[in-house]
Each structure stands twice: as C-alpha cells, then as structure tokens.
Amino acid sequence: MNGSLLMDSWFLVALGATIFAIGNILFGHFEARTPKWRRVLKVVVMLAVIRLISVQFGGRWAWLLIGVMIAFALAIHGWWLPRNGINGWTGEPKARYYELRGWPWPPE
C-alpha cells in the first residue's frame, strides 16, 4: 500500500468520525434510550467499513458511502420523521417519537 492511499483512507476515517461527532452533538437526543454500547458499536463499525472500503475499493467508493450516509440521515430527519408527525430537528413531540421507537413513555 503506498503512502498516498494510506493517508487518503485515514483522512476518510477522520472525516467519518467528524461527521459522527457533529451528528451526536446535534442529534444525540434522538438516541436517548439507545444503550451506550450500541451507539459506540455503530460508530466503530461504520468507521471500520469506511476504512475497509477505501482500502479495498478506493477513496471514491468511500466518499460515495459517506454521501449515502449523509443522504440517509437527511431523508430520515428531513422527510420521514416529519411525515410521521415528529420534528426532525428537535424530536418533538417526545411522546410520539418514543412511541415510534418502541420506547416506554414517560421516560423512567
């Protein structure tokens, strides 16, 4: 593996980690009842997948994956949640969001 490929693949991992960090800061309240281990596992698996794809198939495919992940998040928060009566930014009304996730309301 040449140095450029190695640097590119780690840049993409860093980009993915940055996106997850910003996403957790802005939208972490949507995962309030998700176990911490699942949240951590999601980040680790996605960063590993980005690294694997960038090394095995090239940076373009990893960029595509990152783009698909962003598009998926935008579709969920910008279309699907509002369609189900939930604000995609705040997660309100909370009772409706918890019902949609199958979590008990009110929170314990």
N, C-alpha and C positions, 0 to 999 in steps of 0.2 A: 504494500500500500504506500503510495507516495505521500509526501508531506502535505501537499495541497488538498488531497482527498481527505486526509485525516483532519486537517484544520476545518475544511468545509463541513464535515459530518458533525464535529463537535460544536461548530457555530450553530448548526441547525438544532442540536440538542439544547444549547443555551437559549436559542430563540423559543423553542417549545417550552422550556422551563420558565422563561419570562412571561410568555402568554398565560401559562397556568398560574403563575404568581399574581398577575394582574387580574385574571379571572376570579381567583379565590378572594382577592381583596374586594372586588366589585360585586361578585355574585355568590360569595360563600354562604350567605344566609339561605340560599336555596338548598343547601346540603346540611342544614342544622341537625337533622335527625339521622343522617348517614353516619355509620360508625367510622371513627378516625382511621382505622386500618384500611377500610375500603377506599377512603379518599386518598390516602398515601399510596396504596397499591395502584390506583388509577393513574396517578402521576408517574410512578416508576414504570409501569407497563407502557404508557404512551411514549415516554422518553426513550425507552428501550426500542420500541417499534420505530420511532423516528431515526434512531441511530442505525438500526439494522437495515432499514430501507435505504438510507443514504449511503451506507457502505456497500450493500449488495446490488442495488439498482441505480444508484446515483442521486445526486442532490435534487435534480428536477422532480423525481418521484417523491422525495421527502417534502419538497416545497408544496407539491400537489396535496400530499396528506395533510400538511399544516393548513392549507387553504380549505380543504374539505372539512377539517375540524372546526375552523372558524365559521364556515358557511353553516354547518350543523348547529353550532351554538346560536348563530344569528337567527336561523329558522326556528329553533325552539323558543328563544326569548322574544323574537320579533313577530312570530306568526302563531305558533302552536299554543303557547301559554295564553296570549290574548284571545285566541279563538275559544279557549276553554274558560274564559272569564277571569283570568289572572293577569295582573300587571307584570310584564316581562322584565321590568327593572327592579321592582320592589317585592314581588311575590305576594302581593295583596289582592284579594283578602286572604289572609293566612289560613283561615279555616278551610277555604276552598282548595288552596294549594296543598295543605296537609291531606285532605280527602283524596285529591288526585294522586298523591304519592302513596296513599295507603297508610299514612301515619296517624296515630291517635290524636284527637283534638279534644280538649285543650292539651298543650304540651305538659308533660309531667314535671 
